[in-house]
Amino acid sequence: MASPTLKPISMKGRDIVALLFGIMTAAGFFCTSGCSKRPAFPSLQGTTNIVFSYNQDETGFSISAPDEVRRIVSLLPVGASSGYLASKCVHPFKGRFEKPSGTVVISFHNHCLDVYDASGSVSVGCWPMPKGFYVDFYNQARKLTKWRIPDYEAPKP
């Protein structure tokens, strides 16, 4: 019995374009379906204390005045579901939002923030940084700490 011989397949320009279009369509479908499963931003209702730190330094500052805590919480996207599954950024700032029911940990910088699970070690999603929150945080950090925050972490106009 003779073994079959393989013949090279000749692809024309339109075949290559059709193949690339198919690959891009499939990739878009998989990305979109994965992003639709992202979690909602956790509720920060009931926060009684917020502790901010910089580059793992726990000597940051805290906010516990009820009116101030409510004001800061109102600047975050509570209930927003526009997050991404994972961040590719390195975040120098951390915020612990302490509530009677548990703690919500976020890491952030001037354009995005990650929310972590109860252990504080696994990211559950990344959201665009609400400008009002970051500007307020940045101004308070400059006023209340001696942190040497690089210019590239300044709020964007």
VOGU-3710 file (C-alpha; in Angstrom, 3 decimals, decimal comma):
1> masptlkpis> 0,000/0,000/0,000  1,399/3,344/-0,987  1,639/6,012/1,662  -0,290/9,165/0,966  1,778/12,179/0,114  1,037/15,510/1,682  0,771/18,400/-0,662  1,475/21,935/0,522  -1,605/24,049/0,843  -1,510/27,263/-1,072
11> mkgrdivall> -3,185/30,179/0,708  -4,178/33,212/-1,217  -4,345/36,702/0,267  -8,102/36,578/0,768  -7,790/33,221/2,582  -5,246/34,696/4,994  -7,472/37,707/5,622  -10,464/35,423/6,294  -8,392/33,288/8,673  -7,130/36,348/10,578
21> fgimtaagff> -10,667/37,743/10,767  -11,888/34,453/12,221  -9,108/34,387/14,819  -9,790/37,998/15,843  -13,540/37,341/16,090  -12,986/34,279/18,276  -10,518/36,176/20,506  -13,004/39,021/20,877  -15,746/36,586/21,826  -13,627/34,893/24,476
31> ctsgcskrpa> -12,459/38,212/25,945  -15,979/39,604/26,061  -17,468/36,496/27,640  -14,742/36,438/30,321  -15,180/40,111/31,132  -18,922/39,708/31,561  -18,248/37,563/34,649  -16,413/40,254/36,606  -17,618/40,935/40,136  -19,436/44,012/41,336
41> fpslqgttni> -17,495/46,524/43,398  -17,951/45,496/47,045  -20,158/47,554/49,298  -18,302/49,898/51,619  -21,461/50,757/53,560  -20,817/50,619/57,281  -17,121/51,526/57,030  -16,008/52,938/60,372  -12,290/53,412/59,751  -10,041/53,793/56,697
51> vfsynqdetg> -6,290/53,168/56,925  -4,040/54,258/54,056  -0,457/53,107/53,546  2,278/53,602/50,946  4,699/50,959/49,616  3,891/48,412/52,314  4,653/51,018/55,006  1,959/50,698/57,668  2,819/54,121/59,139  0,276/55,826/56,947
61> fsisapdevr> -2,768/57,705/58,119  -6,264/56,758/59,138  -9,628/58,418/58,956  -12,271/57,534/61,532  -14,485/60,640/61,813  -17,897/59,313/60,645  -18,706/62,261/58,349  -15,260/62,134/56,738  -15,441/58,343/56,273  -18,868/58,668/54,589
71> rivsllpvga> -17,560/61,444/52,329  -14,566/59,379/51,187  -16,659/56,226/50,679  -19,069/58,273/48,538  -16,176/59,044/46,157  -15,668/55,359/45,294  -17,679/53,451/42,652  -19,911/51,560/45,102  -21,868/48,959/43,170  -20,110/49,723/39,877
81> ssgylaskcv> -19,672/46,690/37,672  -17,250/48,132/35,135  -14,192/46,399/36,546  -11,672/44,229/34,746  -10,631/40,782/35,875  -7,013/41,618/36,691  -4,692/44,590/36,845  -1,300/44,766/35,208  -0,250/47,750/37,328  1,926/47,944/40,407
91> hpfkgrfekp> 0,024/49,916/43,041  2,041/51,748/45,700  -0,977/52,759/47,816  -3,243/50,574/49,911  -6,499/51,339/51,686  -8,153/49,182/54,330  -11,853/49,936/54,735  -12,753/48,472/58,124  -16,382/47,537/58,786  -18,042/45,553/61,585
101> sgtvvisfhn> -18,735/42,814/59,014  -15,128/42,625/57,777  -12,457/44,546/55,920  -12,258/45,510/52,241  -8,689/46,004/51,003  -7,852/48,002/47,893  -4,536/48,830/46,263  -4,380/51,759/43,895  -2,544/54,544/42,104  -3,535/57,464/39,916
111> hcldvydasg> -5,504/55,586/37,246  -6,827/52,285/38,626  -7,552/50,300/41,773  -7,673/46,599/42,673  -10,026/45,109/45,230  -8,827/42,094/47,211  -10,573/39,173/48,857  -10,961/38,879/52,635  -7,380/37,588/52,992  -6,058/40,723/51,259
121> svsvgcwpmp> -3,855/38,648/48,974  -5,993/37,739/45,935  -7,338/40,409/43,584  -11,014/40,019/42,732  -11,077/42,798/40,140  -9,662/46,065/38,880  -11,591/49,302/38,324  -10,751/52,668/36,784  -9,742/55,176/39,464  -12,510/57,652/40,335
131> kgfyvdfynq> -10,776/61,005/39,908  -12,463/62,629/42,921  -11,296/59,864/45,256  -7,683/59,968/44,071  -7,393/63,767/44,158  -8,798/63,804/47,695  -6,490/60,973/48,826  -3,423/62,588/47,199  -4,068/65,965/48,833  -4,578/64,372/52,258
141> arkltkwrip> -1,472/62,203/51,892  0,632/65,262/50,997  -0,763/67,147/53,992  -0,725/64,364/56,631  2,418/62,361/55,793  6,042/62,759/54,810  5,680/60,283/51,967  7,859/61,092/48,978  5,267/60,464/46,285  6,835/60,567/42,787
151> dyeapkp> 5,557/63,186/40,351  4,230/60,492/38,005  1,749/59,482/40,755  0,264/62,989/40,881  -3,394/63,198/39,831  -3,817/63,524/36,094  -5,592/66,648/34,774
//
